[in-house]
Amino acid sequence: MSDSLAPDVLKPLLRGRFGHVYRHAERTDSTQRMLAEDAAEGAVAVAEVQTEGRGRLGRAWEAPAGTSVLVSVLLLPAVEASRLPELSLVAGGAVAQAIAEVTGLEPAIKFPNDILVRSRKVAGILAESSEGRVVLGIGVNVNQTLEQLPTDAKTEPTSLRLELGGPVSRARLLAAILLHLELAYDAWVTGTSRSG
């Protein structure tokens, strides 16, 4: 069975408002650049492979095609600019919850933007803001084999497949990430939750 993130696979799984504007590419330089300036909040860009994916401090984020969740979400938070750095932690918590829901694993957040399983990095968050517009990039190692993971990473990497001993549905995971992110984001914007 194909593990596609194409719109016709993902959209039936959506349970909230995020992702209804959905751009999907087989290949892109970076999902962070796929969202139009005037896109609606909750617009999502996904790629099967990125050629210039990056993490914090300009580090490369590389993964073979079709093995990861590589997604960017557009947010337009009506909050003070000083609060925007909190979004990485908000997103990290949402991704950890989604991974737990779909896999039964117990991820931990490593400040400021990594998600770990058994002390190995399984996901990372990159939030880029400009003039009240935040593009939140999320990369999750889902179905990589050991040979497909980088050997020079600062934190030892892993994938959900390696931790579980079998493949994980990327579409189910992405739908869960979008729902948990929406709920956590709404609570953060309205001040009904604390992010750290």
N, CA, C and O of each residue as an XYZ file, in Angstrom:
784
protein
N       0.843     -1.194      0.000
C       0.000      0.000      0.000
C       0.884      1.251      0.000
O       1.841      1.357      0.767
N       0.541      2.178     -0.866
C       1.301      3.428     -0.938
C       1.047      4.262      0.308
O      -0.063      4.292      0.839
N       2.088      4.934      0.762
C       1.963      5.791      1.945
C       2.050      7.240      1.491
O       2.964      7.969      1.877
N       1.101      7.645      0.677
C       1.118      8.972      0.071
C       0.568     10.033      1.019
O      -0.239      9.752      1.905
N       1.035     11.271      0.799
C       0.464     12.421      1.501
C      -0.294     13.308      0.517
O      -0.490     14.496      0.776
N      -0.716     12.744     -0.599
C      -1.476     13.491     -1.598
C      -2.799     13.972     -1.001
O      -3.311     13.366     -0.060
N      -3.352     15.054     -1.543
C      -4.579     15.626     -0.966
C      -5.732     14.631     -0.846
O      -6.457     14.654      0.148
N      -5.915     13.758     -1.835
C      -7.052     12.837     -1.772
C      -6.882     11.785     -0.683
O      -7.861     11.165     -0.268
N      -5.650     11.574     -0.214
C      -5.402     10.648      0.893
C      -5.578     11.363      2.222
O      -6.194     10.832      3.146
N      -5.033     12.572      2.314
C      -5.024     13.263      3.609
C      -6.358     13.913      3.973
O      -6.809     13.806      5.113
N      -6.982     14.578      3.022
C      -8.151     15.410      3.354
C      -9.278     14.637      4.055
O      -9.901     15.191      4.959
N      -9.568     13.375      3.677
C     -10.612     12.654      4.414
C     -10.267     12.400      5.883
O     -11.152     12.103      6.685
N      -8.978     12.516      6.240
C      -8.540     12.263      7.621
C      -8.575     13.511      8.495
O      -8.425     13.408      9.712
N      -8.769     14.690      7.902
C      -8.721     15.939      8.663
C      -9.909     16.042      9.610
O     -11.042     15.720      9.252
N      -9.618     16.506     10.847
C     -10.664     16.636     11.865
C     -10.818     18.058     12.382
O     -11.611     18.303     13.291
N     -10.068     18.999     11.814
C     -10.153     20.381     12.258
C     -10.109     21.306     11.055
O     -10.391     20.891      9.931
N      -9.752     22.570     11.298
C      -9.726     23.532     10.190
C      -8.374     23.615      9.497
O      -8.310     24.048      8.347
N      -7.284     23.213     10.163
C      -5.963     23.260      9.545
C      -5.865     22.208      8.443
O      -6.283     21.063      8.619
N      -5.308     22.614      7.310
C      -5.046     21.670      6.229
C      -6.050     21.683      5.100
O      -5.871     20.971      4.112
N      -7.103     22.475      5.220
C      -8.091     22.496      4.137
C      -7.563     23.257      2.919
O      -7.975     22.983      1.792
N      -6.647     24.216      3.142
C      -5.827     24.738      2.046
C      -4.555     23.913      2.115
O      -3.783     24.036      3.066
N      -4.328     23.059      1.096
C      -3.309     22.020      1.180
C      -2.504     21.980     -0.106
O      -3.024     21.619     -1.161
N      -1.236     22.353     -0.016
C      -0.344     22.297     -1.181
C       0.585     21.101     -1.003
O       1.258     20.965      0.018
N       0.607     20.243     -2.010
C       1.416     19.021     -1.954
C       2.358     19.006     -3.143
O       1.949     19.263     -4.275
N       3.625     18.702     -2.882
C       4.616     18.601     -3.953
C       5.401     17.312     -3.786
O       5.721     16.903     -2.669
N       5.704     16.683     -4.900
C       6.578     15.511     -4.836
C       7.973     15.933     -4.389
O       8.638     15.223     -3.635
N       8.410     17.113     -4.870
C       9.766     17.588     -4.586
C       9.737     19.110     -4.498
O       9.110     19.770     -5.326
N      10.409     19.663     -3.506
C      10.521     21.111     -3.379
C      11.839     21.444     -2.702
O      12.463     20.584     -2.080
N      12.260     22.703     -2.826
C      13.460     23.094     -2.086
C      13.147     23.131     -0.597
O      13.915     22.616      0.216
N      12.003     23.748     -0.235
C      11.600     23.814      1.171
C      10.108     24.088      1.262
O       9.594     24.975      0.580
N       9.415     23.335      2.095
C       7.984     23.584      2.281
C       7.751     24.980      2.869
O       6.669     25.546      2.710
N       8.757     25.532      3.544
C       8.618     26.868      4.129
C       8.342     27.923      3.056
O       7.777     28.978      3.345
N       8.747     27.628      1.809
C       8.596     28.606      0.723
C       7.382     28.337     -0.161
O       7.161     29.053     -1.138
N       6.601     27.325      0.165
C       5.478     26.937     -0.699
C       4.178     27.676     -0.406
O       3.240     27.609     -1.200
N       4.108     28.374      0.712
C       2.859     29.022      1.111
C       2.820     30.467      0.633
O       3.738     31.242      0.902
N       1.753     30.825     -0.077
C       1.612     32.171     -0.639
C       1.520     33.205      0.477
O       1.043     32.914      1.574
N       1.982     34.410      0.182
C       1.940     35.511      1.159
C       0.529     35.748      1.678
O       0.346     36.081      2.848
N      -0.477     35.578      0.807
C      -1.861     35.873      1.193
C      -2.658     34.622      1.551
O      -3.888     34.663      1.585
N      -1.971     33.514      1.817
C      -2.676     32.275      2.176
C      -3.404     32.450      3.504
O      -3.008     33.259      4.343
N      -4.458     31.691      3.678
C      -5.263     31.747      4.901
C      -4.545     31.036      6.044
O      -3.736     30.135      5.822
N      -4.855     31.458      7.271
C      -4.303     30.768      8.430
C      -4.717     29.300      8.393
O      -5.857     28.966      8.072
N      -3.767     28.437      8.727
C      -4.031     26.999      8.697
C      -3.712     26.364      7.364
O      -3.862     25.153      7.205
N      -3.267     27.176      6.383
C      -2.828     26.616      5.106
C      -1.596     25.747      5.362
O      -0.763     26.054      6.215
N      -1.502     24.659      4.603
C      -0.460     23.663      4.829
C       0.283     23.383      3.527
O      -0.326     23.315      2.460
N       1.591     23.222      3.619
C       2.415     22.804      2.490
C       3.177     21.548      2.890
O       3.791     21.493      3.956
N       3.132     20.546      2.028
C       3.746     19.247      2.303
C       4.554     18.820      1.089
O       4.159     19.074     -0.049
N       5.683     18.173      1.333
C       6.479     17.628      0.236
C       6.924     16.212      0.579
O       7.114     15.868      1.746
N       7.085     15.398     -0.462
C       7.599     14.039     -0.267
C       9.105     14.074     -0.050
O       9.662     13.216      0.635
N       9.768     15.082     -0.643
C      11.202     15.251     -0.417
C      11.536     16.740     -0.521
O      10.949     17.465     -1.324
N      12.492     17.184      0.306
C      12.992     18.563      0.265
C      14.459     18.532     -0.123
O      15.221     17.689      0.350
N      14.846     19.455     -0.982
C      16.257     19.523     -1.372
C      17.050     20.497     -0.506
O      18.276     20.416     -0.439
N      16.335     21.434      0.168
C      17.020     22.411      1.020
C      16.352     22.515      2.390
O      16.297     23.591      2.986
N      15.847     21.386      2.876
C      15.232     21.384      4.201
C      16.243     21.782      5.250
O      17.420     21.434      5.151
N      15.790     22.514      6.262
C      16.734     22.957      7.280
C      16.070     22.985      8.650
O      14.850     23.057      8.793
N      16.932     22.925      9.630
C      16.477     22.998     11.004
C      17.015     24.260     11.654
O      17.392     25.219     10.980
N      17.042     24.238     12.953
C      17.512     25.382     13.710
C      18.989     25.657     13.419
O      19.763     24.737     13.155
N      19.365     26.926     13.470
C      20.737     27.369     13.254
C      21.261     26.988     11.868
O      22.465     26.822     11.672
N      20.329     26.852     10.902
C      20.719     26.583      9.532
C      21.189     25.166      9.260
O      21.724     24.889      8.187
N      20.996     24.256     10.223
C      21.419     22.870     10.009
C      20.535     22.220      8.939
O      19.346     22.525      8.841
N      21.114     21.334      8.150
C      20.361     20.643      7.097
C      19.401     19.634      7.710
O      19.687     19.034      8.746
N      18.243     19.453      7.048
C      17.296     18.395      7.430
C      17.055     17.600      6.164
O      16.384     18.067      5.243
N      17.608     16.391      6.121
C      17.534     15.582      4.914
C      16.814     14.273      5.202
O      16.932     13.707      6.288
N      16.061     13.802      4.204
C      15.364     12.524      4.330
C      15.041     12.006      2.942
O      14.699     12.788      2.055
N      15.145     10.695      2.738
C      14.764     10.131      1.448
C      13.279     10.365      1.155
O      12.466     10.479      2.072
N      12.942     10.435     -0.129
C      11.553     10.692     -0.536
C      10.598      9.677      0.078
O      10.882      8.480      0.127
N       9.461     10.181      0.545
C       8.391      9.319      1.026
C       8.608      8.669      2.370
O       7.876      7.747      2.728
N       9.606      9.127      3.137
C       9.872      8.486      4.432
C       9.482      9.347      5.621
O       9.382      8.843      6.740
N       9.256     10.649      5.397
C       9.055     11.589      6.502
C       7.742     12.338      6.351
O       7.086     12.291      5.311
N       7.384     13.026      7.416
C       6.380     14.083      7.327
C       7.161     15.387      7.298
O       7.819     15.750      8.273
N       7.084     16.086      6.176
C       7.736     17.385      5.990
C       6.632     18.385      5.697
O       6.098     18.414      4.588
N       6.285     19.207      6.683
C       5.108     20.057      6.566
C       5.379     21.450      7.105
O       6.108     21.624      8.082
N       4.782     22.439      6.452
C       4.792     23.813      6.960
C       3.355     24.277      7.096
O       2.515     23.990      6.244
N       3.078     24.998      8.178
C       1.730     25.483      8.476
C       1.800     26.993      8.665
O       2.659     27.498      9.387
N       0.889     27.708      8.012
C       0.840     29.164      8.143
C      -0.044     29.563      9.317
O      -1.187     29.119      9.428
N       0.501     30.410     10.196
C      -0.228     30.910     11.356
C      -0.202     32.435     11.340
O       0.784     33.053     10.938
N      -1.299     33.021     11.783
C      -1.416     34.483     11.862
C      -1.846     34.863     13.276
O      -2.956     35.358     13.472
N      -0.988     34.638     14.254
C      -1.393     34.832     15.650
C      -1.553     36.302     16.028
O      -0.662     37.118     15.794
N      -2.686     36.617     16.608
C      -2.942     37.978     17.087
C      -2.415     38.101     18.516
O      -3.184     38.214     19.470
N      -1.083     38.075     18.642
C      -0.434     38.163     19.950
C       0.733     39.134     19.843
O       1.145     39.507     18.745
N       1.261     39.538     20.992
C       2.447     40.384     21.013
C       3.617     39.639     20.368
O       3.773     38.433     20.556
N       4.430     40.362     19.613
C       5.578     39.754     18.933
C       6.506     39.041     19.915
O       7.147     38.051     19.561
N       6.576     39.542     21.139
C       7.463     38.937     22.137
C       7.052     37.511     22.489
O       7.862     36.752     23.022
N       5.800     37.135     22.197
C       5.325     35.783     22.514
C       5.627     34.780     21.402
O       5.529     33.573     21.626
N       5.988     35.249     20.220
C       6.138     34.347     19.082
C       7.149     33.215     19.298
O       6.906     32.106     18.822
N       8.264     33.441     19.990
C       9.183     32.322     20.210
C       8.546     31.137     20.944
O       9.029     30.010     20.830
N       7.473     31.381     21.692
C       6.785     30.298     22.404
C       6.183     29.275     21.439
O       5.924     28.134     21.822
N       5.960     29.687     20.187
C       5.287     28.801     19.242
C       6.060     27.505     18.983
O       5.449     26.470     18.718
N       7.377     27.548     19.057
C       8.151     26.309     18.866
C       7.795     25.283     19.936
O       7.658     24.095     19.644
N       7.647     25.747     21.177
C       7.276     24.829     22.260
C       5.836     24.362     22.130
O       5.533     23.197     22.391
N       4.946     25.263     21.726
C       3.546     24.890     21.507
C       3.477     23.791     20.449
O       2.796     22.781     20.625
N       4.197     24.007     19.347
C       4.204     23.020     18.267
C       4.867     21.722     18.702
O       4.396     20.637     18.360
N       5.951     21.827     19.448
C       6.632     20.626     19.930
C       5.713     19.753     20.771
O       5.696     18.530     20.626
N       4.951     20.390     21.649
C       3.998     19.640     22.462
C       2.929     18.972     21.615
O       2.542     17.833     21.876
N       2.453     19.683     20.600
C       1.414     19.131     19.725
C       1.944     17.945     18.924
O       1.254     16.936     18.781
N       3.165     18.061     18.401
C       3.751     16.959     17.634
C       3.972     15.751     18.542
O       3.693     14.619     18.147
N       4.468     15.986     19.747
C       4.670     14.883     20.696
C       3.353     14.182     20.999
O       3.305     12.952     21.045
N       2.271     14.956     21.207
C       0.962     14.353     21.469
C       0.480     13.535     20.287
O      -0.069     12.447     20.463
N       0.682     14.052     19.077
C       0.244     13.332     17.880
C       1.010     12.026     17.720
O       0.422     10.995     17.392
N       2.320     12.064     17.949
C       3.127     10.841     17.859
C       2.640      9.822     18.883
O       2.499      8.639     18.572
N       2.386     10.282     20.101
C       1.899      9.374     21.144
C       0.559      8.761     20.758
O       0.339      7.564     20.947
N      -0.340      9.588     20.212
C      -1.674      9.095     19.836
C      -1.591      8.028     18.750
O      -2.274      7.007     18.827
N      -0.760      8.260     17.745
C      -0.704      7.366     16.585
C       0.144      6.122     16.855
O      -0.148      5.048     16.330
N       1.190      6.262     17.670
C       2.144      5.152     17.824
C       2.150      4.494     19.198
O       2.586      3.351     19.333
N       1.666      5.206     20.227
C       1.766      4.681     21.582
C       3.119      4.953     22.227
O       3.317      4.625     23.397
N       4.058      5.548     21.483
C       5.351      5.920     22.055
C       5.181      7.116     22.992
O       4.141      7.774     22.986
N       6.205      7.391     23.795
C       6.151      8.508     24.738
C       7.281      9.487     24.432
O       8.346      9.419     25.045
N       7.050     10.403     23.481
C       8.099     11.362     23.116
C       8.337     12.396     24.212
O       7.466     12.671     25.037
N       9.531     12.952     24.193
C       9.888     14.040     25.106
C      10.334     15.229     24.269
O      10.850     15.061     23.164
N      10.133     16.430     24.799
C      10.567     17.640     24.108
C      11.924     18.048     24.654
O      12.115     18.161     25.865
N      12.862     18.268     23.744
C      14.174     18.794     24.123
C      14.192     20.256     23.705
O      14.156     20.572     22.516
N      14.247     21.142     24.685
C      14.214     22.581     24.426
C      15.324     22.956     23.455
O      16.440     22.458     23.604
N      15.071     23.818     22.460
C      13.790     24.489     22.250
C      12.897     23.852     21.186
O      11.718     24.195     21.102
N      13.429     22.923     20.365
C      12.596     22.550     19.216
C      12.746     21.111     18.735
O      12.381     20.810     17.598
N      13.269     20.224     19.559
C      13.423     18.828     19.143
C      12.446     17.940     19.895
O      12.092     18.215     21.042
N      12.013     16.864     19.231
C      11.192     15.841     19.878
C      12.006     14.559     19.862
O      12.485     14.123     18.815
N      12.153     13.967     21.031
C      12.990     12.781     21.195
C      12.152     11.572     21.589
O      11.129     11.695     22.263
N      12.607     10.406     21.154
C      12.079      9.128     21.634
C      13.274      8.335     22.124
O      14.204      8.065     21.363
N      13.249      7.963     23.392
C      14.374      7.249     24.016
C      15.696      7.994     23.792
O      16.716      7.389     23.459
N      15.658      9.301     23.979
C      16.812     10.201     23.880
C      17.353     10.364     22.466
O      18.423     10.945     22.285
N      16.638      9.863     21.459
C      17.055     10.029     20.066
C      16.062     10.936     19.351
O      14.859     10.876     19.601
N      16.582     11.779     18.454
C      15.739     12.775     17.790
C      14.873     12.136     16.710
O      15.357     11.444     15.814
N      13.574     12.395     16.831
C      12.632     11.879     15.842
C      11.956     13.010     15.070
O      11.406     12.780     13.993
N      11.992     14.227     15.608
C      11.323     15.351     14.940
C      11.954     16.666     15.360
O      12.602     16.771     16.401
N      11.741     17.678     14.502
C      12.218     19.022     14.793
C      11.223     20.053     14.300
O      10.429     19.797     13.395
N      11.284     21.227     14.918
C      10.375     22.337     14.616
C      11.210     23.542     14.190
O      12.263     23.808     14.768
N      10.740     24.267     13.182
C      11.383     25.523     12.783
C      10.291     26.561     12.572
O       9.467     26.424     11.667
N      10.280     27.599     13.401
C       9.287     28.673     13.269
C       9.979     29.908     12.710
O      10.970     30.381     13.265
N       9.448     30.426     11.604
C       9.986     31.637     10.991
C       8.874     32.669     10.928
O       7.804     32.414     10.375
N       9.144     33.857     11.510
C       8.098     34.875     11.564
C       8.525     36.139     10.830
O       9.704     36.492     10.786
N       7.520     36.812     10.249
C       7.754     38.073      9.565
C       6.441     38.836      9.507
O       5.462     38.374      8.922
N       6.435     40.012     10.123
C       5.279     40.907     10.075
C       3.976     40.218     10.487
O       2.955     40.331      9.808
N       4.033     39.511     11.598
C       2.834     38.885     12.143
C       2.449     37.569     11.504
O       1.465     36.944     11.898
N       3.223     37.148     10.517
C       2.958     35.892      9.804
C       4.012     34.887     10.250
O       5.208     35.169     10.174
N       3.579     33.718     10.712
C       4.507     32.687     11.161
C       4.335     31.457     10.277
O       3.226     30.952     10.102
N       5.448     30.984      9.725
C       5.428     29.716      8.998
C       6.144     28.701      9.884
O       7.338     28.812     10.161
N       5.380     27.721     10.312
C       5.870     26.721     11.251
C       6.239     25.471     10.472
O       5.366     24.806      9.913
N       7.519     25.147     10.431
C       7.983     23.957      9.729
C       8.171     22.807     10.700
O       8.743     22.969     11.778
N       7.678     21.634     10.297
C       7.765     20.441     11.143
C       8.326     19.305     10.299
O       7.828     19.030      9.207
N       9.359     18.648     10.806
C       9.909     17.473     10.138
C       9.900     16.305     11.103
O      10.410     16.408     12.219
N       9.313     15.185     10.671
C       9.252     13.989     11.511
C       9.854     12.816     10.738
O       9.463     12.539      9.604
N      10.804     12.137     11.364
C      11.354     10.900     10.793
C      10.343      9.787     11.043
O      10.161      9.351     12.180
N       9.694      9.336      9.994
C       8.622      8.356     10.177
C       9.076      6.949      9.793
O       9.126      6.063     10.646
N       9.406      6.737      8.527
C       9.653      5.371      8.062
C      11.077      5.124      7.556
O      11.303      4.187      6.790
N      12.028      5.944      7.970
C      13.414      5.689      7.572
C      13.945      4.413      8.225
O      13.593      4.065      9.352
N      14.805      3.732      7.470
C      15.584      2.638      8.043
C      16.849      3.232      8.654
O      17.142      4.412      8.457
N      17.587      2.427      9.383
C      18.805      2.919     10.031
C      19.779      3.488      9.005
O      20.438      4.496      9.261
N      19.871      2.840      7.838
C      20.806      3.281      6.805
C      20.401      4.616      6.189
O      21.234      5.300      5.596
N      19.134      4.993      6.323
C      18.638      6.229      5.716
C      18.747      7.438      6.640
O      18.449      8.557      6.225
N      19.164      7.233      7.865
C      19.293      8.348      8.812
C      20.692      8.952      8.719
O      21.652      8.250      8.401
N      20.811     10.261      8.998
C      22.138     10.886      8.942
C      23.066     10.335     10.017
O      22.636      9.982     11.115
N      24.335     10.272      9.678
C      25.317      9.745     10.632
C      26.061     10.851     11.371
O      26.799     10.585     12.320
N      25.862     12.110     10.926
C      26.628     13.219     11.523
C      25.740     14.176     12.316
O      26.118     15.326     12.542
N      24.571     13.714     12.736
C      23.641     14.589     13.457
C      24.162     14.898     14.856
O      24.829     14.078     15.486
N      23.840     16.106     15.328
C      24.283     16.527     16.669
C      23.650     15.638     17.746
O      24.315     15.218     18.693
N      22.345     15.359     17.580
C      21.652     14.433     18.466
C      21.363     13.170     17.671
O      20.868     13.247     16.546
N      21.667     12.008     18.242
C      21.467     10.746     17.512
C      20.025     10.658     17.002
O      19.089     10.831     17.783
N      19.831     10.393     15.707
C      18.478     10.342     15.168
C      17.859      8.947     15.252
O      18.552      7.943     15.418
N      16.544      8.921     15.132
C      15.806      7.672     15.013
C      14.587      7.950     14.151
O      14.344      9.090     13.756
N      13.827      6.916     13.864
C      12.560      7.088     13.167
C      11.488      6.315     13.927
O      11.794      5.425     14.720
N      10.246      6.662     13.680
C       9.157      5.945     14.338
C       9.169      4.469     13.940
O       8.881      3.595     14.758
N       9.502      4.205     12.687
C       9.577      2.812     12.219
C      10.609      2.019     13.023
O      10.344      0.888     13.428
N      11.783      2.611     13.254
C      12.816      1.914     14.022
C      12.364      1.675     15.456
O      12.635      0.618     16.026
N      11.675      2.653     16.042
C      11.253      2.520     17.435
C      10.133      1.490     17.604
O      10.032      0.838     18.644
N       9.293      1.350     16.570
C       8.146      0.437     16.659
C       8.400     -0.921     16.024
O       7.696     -1.890     16.307
N       9.419     -0.987     15.157
C       9.679     -2.241     14.470
C       8.777     -2.475     13.269
O       8.669     -3.604     12.791
N       8.129     -1.428     12.773
C       7.268     -1.549     11.598
C       6.851     -0.183     11.105
O       7.016      0.810     11.813
N       6.305     -0.118      9.886
C       5.957      1.173      9.291
C       4.790      1.869      9.984
O       3.957      1.234     10.630
N       4.755      3.185      9.833
C       3.704      4.036     10.403
C       3.049      4.798      9.251
O       3.734      5.233      8.325
N       1.739      4.959      9.307
C       1.028      5.732      8.281
C       1.379      7.210      8.414
O       1.053      7.846      9.416
N       2.045      7.748      7.399
C       2.394      9.170      7.433
C       1.141     10.034      7.363
O       1.087     11.085      8.001
N       0.141      9.617      6.608
C      -1.085     10.413      6.486
C      -1.817     10.490      7.822
O      -2.265     11.566      8.218
N      -1.943      9.369      8.517
C      -2.590      9.384      9.838
C      -1.827     10.282     10.800
O      -2.429     11.037     11.563
N      -0.495     10.200     10.763
C       0.317     11.017     11.655
C       0.164     12.492     11.320
O       0.004     13.312     12.224
N       0.208     12.847     10.044
C       0.071     14.250      9.666
C      -1.294     14.797     10.074
O      -1.380     15.916     10.579
N      -2.353     14.030      9.865
C      -3.690     14.487     10.275
C      -3.737     14.720     11.783
O      -4.337     15.692     12.242
N      -3.109     13.839     12.549
C      -3.078     14.002     14.009
C      -2.260     15.223     14.405
O      -2.641     15.958     15.317
N      -1.130     15.445     13.723
C      -0.306     16.626     14.015
C      -1.112     17.897     13.772
O      -1.084     18.811     14.596
N      -1.824     17.967     12.659
C      -2.577     19.181     12.337
C      -3.673     19.433     13.364
O      -3.902     20.580     13.748
N      -4.350     18.389     13.811
C      -5.403     18.577     14.817
C      -4.805     19.010     16.153
O      -5.280     19.973     16.756
N      -3.777     18.317     16.622
C      -3.184     18.676     17.919
C      -2.567     20.077     17.866
O      -2.632     20.827     18.839
N      -1.970     20.419     16.727
C      -1.399     21.764     16.583
C      -2.497     22.817     16.639
O      -2.339     23.840     17.305
N      -3.592     22.582     15.956
C      -4.704     23.542     15.966
C      -5.240     23.754     17.384
O      -5.463     24.891     17.802
N      -5.443     22.673     18.114
C      -5.975     22.780     19.481
C      -4.993     23.502     20.398
O      -5.389     24.364     21.182
N      -3.710     23.151     20.299
C      -2.700     23.782     21.155
C      -2.521     25.254     20.788
O      -2.376     26.109     21.661
N      -2.533     25.532     19.501
C      -2.376     26.907     19.022
C      -3.537     27.786     19.481
O      -3.323     28.896     19.968
N      -4.766     27.292     19.327
C      -5.939     28.070     19.745
C      -5.882     28.370     21.242
O      -6.184     29.485     21.669
N      -5.492     27.369     22.037
C      -5.390     27.577     23.476
C      -4.296     28.593     23.807
O      -4.457     29.417     24.707
N      -3.185     28.528     23.074
C      -2.075     29.467     23.288
C      -2.488     30.888     22.932
O      -2.220     31.817     23.694
N      -3.138     31.071     21.783
C      -3.545     32.418     21.345
C      -4.512     33.039     22.347
O      -4.409     34.225     22.658
N      -5.445     32.247     22.851
C      -6.453     32.789     23.773
C      -5.946     32.835     25.216
O      -6.631     33.348     26.101
N      -4.744     32.299     25.451
C      -4.175     32.365     26.795
C      -4.761     31.373     27.760
O      -4.645     31.540     28.974
N      -5.412     30.307     27.221
C      -6.008     29.312     28.119
C      -5.061     28.189     28.474
O      -5.432     27.271     29.205
N      -3.820     28.249     27.955
C      -2.818     27.265     28.349
C      -1.478     27.958     28.486
O      -1.260     29.038     27.938
N      -0.594     27.328     29.219
C       0.767     27.841     29.370
C       1.684     26.974     28.525
O       1.512     25.755     28.478
N       2.658     27.584     27.854
C       3.509     26.792     26.973
C       4.883     26.492     27.565
O       5.738     25.939     26.874
N       5.103     26.833     28.785
C       6.427     26.482     29.268
C       6.727     26.923     30.629
O       7.824     26.675     31.131
